[in-house]
Amino acid sequence: LSLGLMLGLTGVALAAVWERLAYTGLLNFSTDYRTTALFWEMQVGGAALDGFLALTVPFAVLMLWTARERWRWTAAAGLSMLAAYVCLTTFSRGVYFAVPIGVGATVWLLGSQGARRSVSLPGNRDRPDRGPLWTGVVLIFGFAAAAATMFPTSGYRGLLALLGAVLLLLPLAGVLTACTVREWLLGLGCGAMLSGAAAFSAFALPKGAYLTYAVTVLSTFAILAWRRKYGSAAAAPLALAGFVTALTSVGLVTLHWGYEPALRSALPVIVALLAVALAASRIRLLAWPQGLRWQGSAFGTMVLVGISIGVFSGGAYMGDRFSTSSADLRLRTDHWQQSLALLLTPEDLLLGKGLGRFPANFALATRDGERPGDYRWLAEGDNGYLALSGGTHVMGWGELLRVSQRVDVPQGAATVRVDVRAAQPVTLHVEVCEKHLLYNGGCVIGKLAVQSLPGQWQTLHVALSGGPLTRGLWYAPRLLAFSIGIESGGRRVEVDNLALIDAGGSNLLSNGDFSDGMAHWFFTSDRNHLPWHAKNLALHVLFEQGLIGLALFGALVIWSLWRVTAGHGRDHPLAPGIAGALIGFMVVGAFDSLLNVPRLAFLFYFLTLVGLTVRSRLGHSRPARPEAPVYPTTRSMLGAATLLLATGLGGLAMAGAAHAAAPAPTETQQTLRVGPLRALKTIAAASRLVRDGTAIEVDAGTYIGDTAVWTHNDLSLRAIGGRVRLIANGAAAEGKGIWVVRARHMSVEGFDFEGAAVPSRNGAGIRLETGSLRVRDCSFMHNEMGLLTNNDPDTELDIENSEFAYNQRPDGHNHNLYAGTIKRLSVTGSYFHHAHIGHLLKSRAAFNH
């Protein structure tokens, strides 16, 4: 059973990692993207992945706890860390509560089992030594404090450098217990000299800090591995020297990435790590075990702590979700009341409405303005077609009900051809997006205005526009989906003979005439999820099975839990895992239905029934394998390890000297890096440090009220790692807009300007007053003015591959782009739409291209 669950967890975890790697990146914790992995049932939201993780992660911990063979323990440890990453990147508050509670219950029950087993065996009445446990607890909490201190200024590079130093510390502390004072001094002295060589290499070589760190950590780890396998007192001073150099390299990495503020944050941590190594040499060996499992468990836990800090500190998305918890709970409570009100009669309350009947009942009985969209396959004689109905709720990008199918990448420009029939004017939305299930990446989009011609079929064509579509990385390919939906709320349209034609004339759709029913087609509701779920496990069972079913369900779960925690099955090897799984599943079920996913319901009921049948097998465990014996080393092996460290650092030092002696470039350019985890956290702060020729790189994310005035020439601003979203939120530079530009030869790439509003009602994303500006791959939306220039005859403006939309003000005198009497305006590859009453593009430039 455990092996099967672990295989399932491995498959889901690998799919989740692929999804994040393909669509967001492994360390992007700001993008509004929640993983669905292999659960197609989440096409209308829900918590299928959450429930599966709650059911399986406790068994990974159980396998990790009970594994005897080293390979099995290593596999379980790796899977546990992978599953922890998946749990964190669900960005689900339910998972953040459920999995720790389920794992905690599993560990507590495993400890209770071990205590009872020890008492039941003769000669084992002594209390276990908890020194190693407390050592691990102190180290993990200390690491958490260190990582939280370094991460805001050093980012992921600093965090990885810290993990490497801790990886060396765990085996080193035990090695140092046998060191004499003389050996300590020798190790520290050699470490100081090697640190000097490392510092020289770091400053002299491009990326020298990273190269020095890698060589130092790998060499020191090799020395510790030889020392563990073959044993040698002479290896201890050399390992200490390598550790001191590694700590120096940690400081060099932070300095390279986050400049002086990062180094200042890292120095107390570096000193603390050296102090821990010194103190560990005076602690009993039993309190700092040499067992690889203890060290591996401690390090694995630290890795999870580091990932957790990255999720909460390295991106805004999770913080935003927790900040809206109160409002979300009010919305959920209101939905529960609506769902409960669907049980209209005493018979409904007693027996329920039946399995799978919630969406239909909710759609028919919901309040005005909340009815979801609908699709159905219909036929007239031998002709099948698709009927789409728009929901009456607020219709946005994520609220559309889409009917989709997988497609290949269109070759060149793509066109949609479709036959439609409607009794009222409607707007159809068609798209091809880089999309797994719910959340899209890049898209090409088109809209079809369908006239009111009752009973008559119309043939319409639309060319899709937008950015180029790709499959992404070869090792994490993106999937593509074609979708069609209706934007007109409360209206209906009939669709037939749907074709997606690329530049080569190929039709990429299958069954576009719906002659084979809905084969190849699938529907999704990307963000409007409440109409499809009761959003509470007990309420879901009550709705489907009534009070009788809810009582039986509760009795079944409580009885199974009692057996594996306090009853006859509590000492069965599987009991802790079953208990943790059921408890975690019920915690997730406090805020989601779960049992409307058949595969998940099967697994839950299967584990519940297993819990009802297991019986204890106390006292039949095999003895753990002893640690492998330690053999004497040879001088040649120790010499090889020594040579590895010295040669590596020496080679770096010589390469650094050669690089330093090379002629310097004739021109230098200042580069400033801005981001939540960097020393410069705002663009406004960077604007005060620039000089002519400065390049500014801004980490992806949302920057609120971050306004700036640019007056230096030859500036370049570029978004790194994704889009940079600038939201005015009432702020305005000089009372004019998000940015005010008075500079020559300035370029801007990858920014979104939103929400600029000022008392003069000319709030612009960018106000170009004089100079020359090139805007590439930017968007200007929901401002009073998108981009506005002064009347300066020497000003030049170039717009490339950008989007201007929804820029408006109450009096209608707004424009997406307004170029005054300037010298030149050039616009290429850009999209202007939805300018309210004003112009999409208005120009008084002397030369327009």
N, C-alpha and C positions, 0 to 999 in steps of 0.2 A: 504493500500500500504506500509506504513512504517513498519508495523508489519511483512508483508511477506518478505520485504527486510532484516529486522533484523534477521528473522529466517534463511534466506539464508546466511547472513554474519556469524551467529553463527556456522552453519554447516561447512562452509569453514574455519573459524578460528580454530575450534576444530580439523579439519583434518590437518591443517597446524601445529598445536602444536603437534599432534600425530606424524607427519612425522619428525619433528625436534627431538622430544624426542626419536624416534625409531632409527634414522640414524645418528644423530650428537650429541644430547644433547641440552638442552634448552639454555645453556650459552656458547656454542661453537661458537665463531664468527670468527674463523680462517679457518675452513675447507671449501674447495671449493664446496659448496652445496647450491643450490637455490631451494626453496620450489615450488612444483607444486600443492599441496593439491588435490582437487577433479577434476582438469581440465585435463582430458586425452588428450585434444586437444594440450597440450604442448609437445606431443611426438616428435615434431620437433621444440621445442623451442617456442618462441613467448611470448606474455605478457598477456595471458588470465587472470591469477591471478591478475596482476597489474591493468588491466582494470576493473575487478570486484570490487577490493578494491576502486578504484577511484569512481565507481558508487554508492557504498553502505555506505562507511564510513561517508560521509556527512549526511546521514539519521540517523546514530547512534548519531551524534552530535545534529541533529535536535530533536531527541527523548529525548536526555539528557537535552536539553535546555527547552523543553516544558512539560516534565513530571511533573505531579502534585502529584500523589500518590508516597509515599516514596519508595514502592517496585519497582515501574516502574522506578523511577530515579536510584535506586541502580542497577537494571538490566542493564539499559542503560550505567551507568558508568562502570560497569564490562565489558560489551561488548566493549565499546570504548577502554578500556585499553588492552583487549585481541586483538582487531583489530590493535591497535598501535604496539603491539609486532609483529604481523604477518607482518605488513608493514615494520618494521625495518629489519626483518629477511628474507625478499625477496632479500635483497642486490641489489635492483633495483634502479638505479639512477633516472629512470622515476617516480617510486613511491615516492621517497624522494622529488621530486619537485611537482608532481601532487596532492598527497593527502593533503599536507599543503595548497597548493593554493586553492583546492576545499573546504577544511574545512574553510579556511580564508574567502572565498567568502560567504559561508553559514552563518558564524557568523556575518559578516558585514551586510548581508541582514536581518538577524534576529534582529540585533540592529536597523536597519532602520525601520523595521516593528514596533518594540516596540516604537520607537520615534514617528512615525506617529499615532500609537494607543493612546499614551499618550496625544498628542496634540488634538486628535479628541474627547477626553472625557472632559466634563466640570470639571473645578477645578483642572486640571492637567497641568497647564502651567509652573510650576517650572521645572528647569533643574534637572535631577536626580543627586543624590549624588554619586560621583565617588570615594569616599574615599576607600571603600572596594576593588574596582577594582585595584587601585594603590597599595594598601597593598598587594594584591595577586601577582601583577606583580613584586614588589620589592622582595617578599619572593621567588618567583620562580627563578628569576635571582640570588638571593643570594644562593639558594640551588644549582643551576647549578655551580656556582663558587666553592662552598664547595665540591661538588661531584667531580668536575674536579681536585681539589687539593688533595683529599684523594685517589681517585681511583688508580692512578699509583702505590702507595705503599701499599694500604690496600685491593685492589681488591674488589670482590663482597661482601665479608664479611663486610668490612668497609662500603661499600655503603648501605647494608641492615641495619647495625647498625645506620647509619646516618638517614635513612628513619624512623626507629623506634623512634629516638629522635625527629624528626620533627613531627611525628604523635602525640606525647605527647604535643609538643609546641603549635600546632594549637588550641586545646581547652583550654590549660593551660593559655595562654596569657590573655584571657578574664576573667578567674577566678581570676587572680592576680590583676586585676584592683581594686578590693574591699579590697585588703590587706593593713593593716596598717604597719608602719615601724617595730613595734614589731613582727607582724606575719611574715614579711619578714626575720627578724633576726632569729626567731624560725625555719622557714623552712630551711634557709641556714645552721644553726647550726646542725639541725638533718640530713640534707643531707650530711654534712661533716662527721659526725659520721658513718652514713650508708655507705658512700663511703669507709671508712676505712675497714669496714667489708667486703664490696664487693671486695676490693683489696686483702685482706687476702684470701678470698675464691678463687679468680681467680688464685693466685699463688700456693695455697696449693692443689687444686683439679685438676685432669686431665680434660682438657676442661673446667676448672672453669670459664674462662672469658665468655664463651658462656652461661653457666648455670646462672651465676650471671646476665648477661644482660637480659636473658629471664625472670627470676623471677622479676627483677626490672621493666622492661617495662610493663609486664602484670599486676603487682600489681598496678603500678601508673595509668595505663589505667583504671583499675577497680575502683580506687578511683575517677577518673574524671567522669566515667560513673555514679557512685552513686551520685556524686555532681550535675551532670546535671539533673538527674531524680528527685532527692528529695530536693536538695538545702541545703547548710550548709556552713556558713562562716568558721567553724572550719576545713573543709576539705582542704581549700586553703593551709595552711602551710604544711600539710602532702603531698599534691600533689607536692608542690615545693621541698620538701625534696626528694621525689621519682624522680623528674626530675633531680635534681642535681646528685643523685646516678646513674641515667640512663646515664647522660653525662660522668660520671666517667667510667661506663661500656663500653661506646663507645671507650674511650681511651684504656681500657684493651683489648678489642677485636682487635683493630688495633695493639697493642703491641704484642699480641699473634700471630697474622698472619704475620705481616710484620716487626716485631722487632722495634728497635729504630727509623729508618727512617720513618716508618709508623706513629709512635706516634708523631714524630716531625711535620709531615704534619697535623695530626688530631688536635693537641692542639689549633691552631688558630681558627679552626672551632668550637671546643667545647666552647672556650671562647666567640666566636661570638654568638652562640646559647643562652648562658646564658645572654649575653648583650641584645639580642632581647627580651628575656622574661622580663628582667628588664625594658627595654624601653616601652614595650607594656603596662605595668601597668600604664603608664602616658599618653597613647593615648586614645582618646575618644572611647567608646565602639562601636560607629557606624563605625569607621574605622577598627575595628577588630571584624567583626560580629560573633555572637554566632551560626548562622544558620549552621546546619549540611551540607547543600548543598554547602555553600561557602567553608567550611573546607574540605569536600570531594572532591570538584572540584580542590581546590588548591593542596591537597595531591595527587590526581590522576595525575595531571599535573607534579608534581615532580617525581612521579614514572616513567612517560614516559621520562622525562628528564634523569633520572638515567639509564633507558634502553638504551637511545640513546648514552649516554656516554660509556656504556658498549660495544655497537656495534662498535663504532668508536675507542675506546681506548683498548678494551679487546680482539681484534683480528685483524689480519693483512689483512683479506680478503677484507673488505670494503675500507680500505686505498689503497690496491692494485688496486681495481676497479677505484677509483677516480684518481689514478696516471696515469692510461692508458686512461683517457677520451679523450685526444687530438688524440691519435692514433686510438681509436675506432671511433671517429667522422670522421676521414679521411677515414677509411674503410667503414663506413656507407654512406658517401657521394659518394664514388666510386660505391657502390652497388646501390644507387639511380640512378646514371647516367646509369648504366647497365640496370636497370629496365625500365627506361624511354625510352631507346633505343629499347626496345622490341615492342613499338608501331611503326610499320614500315610504315603504310599507313595513308593517311588523314582520311580514314574511321575508322581505329583503334583509332586515336586520338580523333575523334568526338564521336564515339559510344562505344569504348572500346573493349576488347577481350572477355568479358563474365565472369560470376561469376565462381570462382574456377579454372581459367585457368592459373594462374601465375606459379605454379611449373612446369607444363609441358612445357610452353613456355620458361621459364628460362633454364630448362635442355637441351632443343633442341638448344638454341641459345647462351648458355654461352661460354666463352672463353675456349681454350684448357687448361687442367689442373685444371678445376673447375667444371666439370660435376659431379653431385651427383650420388650415387649408386642407384640401382633400384631393385625391386623385382616384380614378377608377378606369377600368377597361370596359369599353362598350362595343357593341357590334350592330350593324345594320345589314342584315342578310349575311353575305360572306365577308363584308368589309369591317375589320376591327379598327378602332381608334382610341385615343387617350383623351379623357375629359379631366381638366384641371379646374379646381375652384380655389379662389383666393381666400385666405383667412380674413377675419374682421378685426384682428388685433393690429397693433402698430407694425407696419411692414418696413423692415430694414434689410440690410444685406444678409444678416444671420437669421432673420425670421422667415425668409422665404421657404416654402415647402418645395423641394427640388426632386425631380425624377431624373436619374442619372444612369450612366453606364461607363465602363472603362473604355478608353480609346488610346490609340497610339499618338505620338507627337505629330501634329499636322506639318506637312512639308510646305513651307511658305505660308502665304496668307490663306486663311480659312474662311469659308462662307457657309452659312446655314440656310437651307431651303426647307420650307415647311408649308403644308396645307392647313389652314385654320378656318374655324367657323365660330362666330360669336353673335349673340343677340344684343350685346352692348359693347361699346368701345372698351378695349382692354389693352394692357401693355404686357408683352411677353418678355421674359429675361432669358437669354441663352448665354452659355459660357463654356469654356474649356479651361480647367484649372489643374495646377499641380496639387493633388489632393488625395489623401488616404481614405478618410471617411467623413469627418466633420469640418476640419479646419483647412483652409486653402492656403497655398503659397501664391505664386504668380498666376495670373489669369489673362485670357483674352475674352472680351465681353461684347455682346451686341444686344440691342433692344428692338422689338418689333411692335409697331403700333397697329393694332388690329381694328379695322372699322366694323361698325355695326351693320351686318348684312345677314339677318336671320335666315337660316336654312341654306345659305350659300357658302360653298367652300372658296377660300381665297388662297392663292399661292403667293407667298412672300419670301423675300431674300434679304439677308443682312450680312455684311462683312464684319468679322470679329476684329476688334482692335485691342491693343494692349501690348505689354512687354513680351519678349520672346519666351517660349516655353521650352524647358529642358528636362531631361531625365535626372539631372543632378549628378552626384558623385557615382562613380562606377561601382563602388563597394557599398553604397547606400542609395540605390536608385529611387527616384520619386515615381509615384503612380500618377496618371492623368485621368480625369473624369470629365465627360460632357454632361451638362445639366441644363434642364429647362424648368422654368417656374413662372408663375403669374404674379405680377406686381400689383395688380388692381384688386384691392381688398373687396371681398364679398361678391365678386363677379366670376363668371365661368367662361371657359373657352375649350373648344374641342380641337385636337391636334392629330394630324395624320401625315404619312409620307415624309417623315422627318429625315433630313440628310445633312451630314457634316462633310463638306467637300473641300479638300485641300488644293494647293496650287497645281498639283499634278492631275486633278480631276478625280481622285479616288474618294469614294464615300467611306468614311471611317466608322459609321454606325452600323450595328447589326439590328435587324428587326425594327427598322425605322418606320415601317408601315403597320406595325403592331398586328401583323397577320398571325403571329405565333404568341398571341397574348402579351404578357409582360416579360417574356423571356429576354434575358440580357439587361433588363431594367431594374432599378432599385431606387427606393425613395429615401430621402433624409430630411430631417429638420435640424439645421445646424445649431441653433441656439434657443429655439422655442421648445422647451422640453416638458414643461409642466402638464400639458394636456395628455401626455402619454403615460404618466406615472402618478400613483398616489403619493409617492415620496415618503413613505413610512411603511416598514415591514408589517407591523401589527395592523395598521389601517388597510394595507393591501389584502392581507388574509381576511380581515373582517369584511371588506367589500366583496371579495370573491366567494367566501365560504361562510360568512355570517358568524354569529356568536358561537355557534356549535363548532364550526371549523377552527375559530380562533382559540377556543378552550382546548380542543384536541391538540392543536399545534403547540400551544404553550405547555401542555402536559408532556408532550413528546420531547420537547427541547429541555425542559427542566429535569425530567427523569434521566435523559442521556447525560446531561451535565452532572447530575448528582452521582451517577454511577462512576464516572471517570474522575471525580474529584474527592468523593467521600465514601462511595459505595464499594461494591465487590470488584469493580474494574479499576480501582484507583492505582494499583501497582502494576498494571499491564504496561509493557513498553510503549504502546501507542497512546496511553491515556492522557499524558500531558499535552501532546500535540492535538488530540481531538478536542480537549477542553479549550485550549487556546484558540483553535480554529472557530469553534462555535461561539465563544465569547466575542472574538473580533468580528465575526459575521453579524452578530446581533447589534454591535455598536454601529457598524456601517448601516444596518437596517433601521437605526433610529431616524435616519434622514433619507432613506431611499427604499424602493420596493424590493429589488433584488430577485424575488422569486418569479418575476415575469420574464426572466431569462432562463429558458429551459435547461441549458447546459449547466448553469450555475445552480439552479434548483436541484438538479440531479446530484451534483457533488455535495451540496449541503445535506440533503436527505440521506445520501449514502453514508456520510460521516456520522450523522445523527444516529442512524441505525447500527452502525459499527459500534458506537459508544454504548448502545443498549445491550450488545452481545459480548463484549470483551470481558474476560475474567482475569484476575490477578495471577501473576507467575512470579511471586516474590522469591528472591534468593537464588535465581537461576542465571545470573549474569556471568559471563566469562571474565577472567582477570584481564586487566589492561596489559598491553604489551609493554615491556620495560623499554626505557630509552636505549638507543644503540650505544655500545661501549665506546669509550674514547681511547684511541691508540696514540702512542708516542709519535711525534713528528720527526721529520728529517731536516737537517740544516739546509739542504738544497731547496726544499719546499718553502721554508721560511725566507730564504734568500730570494726566491722567485717572487714571493709576495712583496718583499721589501723593494726589489727592483721595479716591480710594477708601479708602486706609488711614486718612487723617486723619479723614474724615467718619465712617467706621465706628466708630472708637474714640471720636470726639467724641460721636456719637449715643449710644453706650453710656454715656459719662460723664454726659451730660445726663439720660438715663433713670434712671441710678443716683441722681443728685442728687434727682430728683423722687420716686423711691421712698424715699430716705432721709428726705425732708422729710415724707412721709406719716405719720400717727399710727401708733404701734406697736400691735400687738394687746395687749389687756388681760391676756391669759393667755399664759404660755409653758410649753412642755413639753419636758423633756429627752428626747432620743432617742439611744439607744446602739445601735451596729451591731456585731454579732459575726460573725466568720467566719474561716476559715483565712488569708484574704488581707487581713484588716483589722487595725487596731491592737489591738483586743480580739479575742483568738483563742478564748477560752473563755467559756461562760456563767457559770462560777464567777467569773471576773474581772469580768464585768459586774455580778454580784450585789453586789459590794463597792462599786460606784460609784453605785448607784441611790439615788434619793430619791423621796418621794411623787410620784406622777403620771408616773414615767418610762415611756417606751415603748421596748421592746427588740426589735430586728429581727435575726433570726438567719439567716444564709445557709444554704441547703440543704446537707446533708452528714451525715456520721456523726461524732458526738462521743463519745469513749470516756472513761468515768470522770469525766465533767463534771457533778459534783453541786453543788447549791446550796441555801441556806436563804433564804427570802424573808420579810422582816418589814416592808417598807414597803407603804403602801396605794396603791390606784389604779394598780397596775402592769398593763401589757399586754405579753405576749410573743407574737411572731408569727413563723412560719417564712416566709422570703422565697425565691422561686425554686424551690420544691419542698419535699419533706419534710425535717424535721430529726429524725435518729435518735439517740436518747440510749441508749447501752449502758453499763450499770453496770460490768461487768467487775471485780466485787469491791469497787468503791467505794460508799460510802453516806454521805449527809449526816447527821451526828449519829447514825450507826449505825441509821438508820430507813428510808432509801430514796434514790431518785435526787434528788427534790426534797422539801423540807420547807417547808410554807406556814403562816405565821402572819400573815396580811394580809387586809385588807378590800378588796373590789371588785377582785380580781385576775382577769385573763382570760388564757387560754392557747389558742393556735390553731396547728395544723399540726405537732405533735410526736408522736414515737413513743417510748414508754418501755419498755425491755427489760432483762431480766436482773437485777433488783434482788433481792439475797439478803443477809441479815444473820444474826448468831448467834441472835437471838430468833425467827427464821423468820417474821418479819412484814415482810420487805423489800418496800416498795411503790414503784410507779412515782412516785406522789405521796402523801405523807403530809400530810393536811390537819388541822392541830391546832386552829386557831381562825380565824375571819374568814369571808369569803365568796369563793367561787371559781367561775368559769365555765370549763368545758373544752369546746372546740369543735374538731371534726375532728382528734381525737387517737386514738392507739391505745395499749393497755396489754397487752403480751404477754410471756409467759415470765418473769414476776416471781413472787415468792412470794405477794404480794397485788397485784392490779392497782392499785386506788386505795383507800386506807384513811383513815377519819376518826377523830378522837378523840370522846369523849362530852362535847361542849360544846353546851349548849342554845342558844347564839347563832349557831352556825355554819350557813351556807347553801351548798349545792352544786348547780350546774346542769351537766348533761351534755347536749351537743348533737352529733348526727351523729358519734359516736365508736364505737370498737370495743374490746371487752374479750375476750381469749381466751388459753387455755393458761397461765393463771396457776395455779401448783400448787406444793405442797411435799410431802415424803414422808408426813407424818401425815394428809394429806387435809383438814386444817382451813384450807383456803384459799378465797378468794372472788375472783371477778373484780372485784367492787365491794362494799365493805362500808362502809355508812354507819352510824355509831353513833347514840347518842341526841342527834341534832342538831336544829336548828330546822326545816330544810326540805331536801328532795331532789327535784329535777326532772330527769327523763330524757326526751329526745325524739330520735327518729330515729336511735337507736343500736343496735348489734348486739352481743349477748352470747352467747358459745358456748364449748364445750370448756373447762369450768371444772374438769376432773379430777373430784374427789369433792365439792368444796365447792359453794357457791351460784354461780349465774350472777350474781345480784344479791341482796344481803342488806341490808335497811334497817331501822333502829330509829328513823328520823326521826319527829318529831311530825307532819309533813305531807309526804306523798309525792304526786308528780304524774308 
